């Protein structure tokens, strides 16, 4: 009986840590912690499938770059809010 409790506790704890790590990598740490704590393995899956908040796609070369970048390191095109507004307008 005690082995079953320890097993399920460690199983739940592993998915809690996994969802916290994935949330940190995607720039959504609080959601990773909460989803891992409340839902366990389902929360880890949900945070894995969620949108990445640390990266954006370059409008020119479609490379994945940091959200705070001003110039794309691959094609050297200006990216950001002002550059996007100029391209749309």
C-alpha positions as CSV (number, residue, x, y, z in Angstrom):
1,X,0.0,0.0,0.0
2,X,2.8,2.4,0.9
3,X,4.7,1.7,-2.3
4,X,1.6,2.8,-4.4
5,X,1.4,6.1,-2.6
6,X,5.1,6.8,-3.1
7,X,4.9,5.8,-6.7
8,X,2.0,8.1,-7.5
9,X,3.5,10.9,-5.5
10,X,6.8,10.6,-7.5
11,X,4.8,10.3,-10.8
12,X,2.9,13.5,-10.0
13,X,6.0,15.3,-8.9
14,X,7.9,14.4,-12.0
15,X,5.2,15.9,-14.3
16,X,5.0,18.9,-12.0
17,X,8.7,19.5,-12.5
18,X,8.5,18.8,-16.2
19,X,5.6,21.3,-16.7
20,X,7.5,23.9,-14.7
21,X,10.6,23.5,-16.8
22,X,8.6,23.7,-20.1
23,X,6.8,26.8,-18.8
24,X,10.1,28.4,-18.0
25,X,11.5,27.6,-21.4
26,X,8.4,29.1,-23.2
27,X,8.4,32.2,-21.1
28,X,5.2,31.2,-19.2
29,X,6.6,30.0,-15.8
30,X,3.5,30.8,-13.7
31,X,1.2,28.8,-16.1
32,X,3.6,25.9,-16.1
33,X,3.7,25.8,-12.3
34,X,-0.1,26.1,-11.9
35,X,-0.9,23.6,-14.7
36,X,1.6,21.1,-13.3
37,X,0.4,21.5,-9.8
38,X,-3.3,21.2,-10.6
39,X,-3.4,18.8,-13.5
40,X,-0.1,16.9,-13.4
41,X,0.6,15.0,-16.7
42,X,-2.3,16.7,-18.4
43,X,-0.9,20.1,-17.4
44,X,2.5,19.2,-18.8
45,X,0.9,18.3,-22.1
46,X,-1.1,21.6,-22.1
47,X,1.9,23.7,-21.4
48,X,3.9,21.8,-24.0
49,X,1.3,22.6,-26.7
50,X,0.9,26.2,-25.6
51,X,2.4,29.2,-27.5
52,X,6.0,30.2,-27.0
53,X,6.1,33.7,-25.6
54,X,9.9,34.1,-25.8
55,X,10.3,33.8,-29.6
56,X,8.7,35.3,-32.7
57,X,9.0,34.5,-36.4
58,X,11.0,36.8,-38.6
59,X,8.6,38.3,-41.3
60,X,11.4,38.1,-43.9
61,X,13.1,34.7,-43.5
62,X,10.7,33.0,-41.1
63,X,13.4,32.1,-38.7
64,X,12.6,31.8,-35.0
65,X,14.2,34.7,-33.1
66,X,14.0,36.2,-29.6
67,X,11.0,38.4,-29.0
68,X,13.2,41.3,-27.9
69,X,15.4,41.3,-31.0
70,X,15.5,44.4,-33.0
71,X,17.3,42.9,-36.0
72,X,17.1,39.3,-37.3
73,X,20.5,37.6,-36.8
74,X,19.9,35.5,-39.9
75,X,18.8,38.0,-42.6
76,X,19.6,41.3,-40.8
77,X,16.1,42.8,-41.4
78,X,14.6,45.0,-38.8
79,X,11.9,43.3,-36.8
80,X,9.7,44.6,-34.0
81,X,6.5,46.5,-33.5
82,X,7.6,49.6,-35.4
83,X,9.0,47.6,-38.4
84,X,5.8,45.5,-38.5
85,X,3.6,48.6,-38.4
86,X,5.6,50.1,-41.3
87,X,5.3,46.9,-43.4
88,X,1.5,46.7,-42.8
89,X,0.8,50.4,-43.5
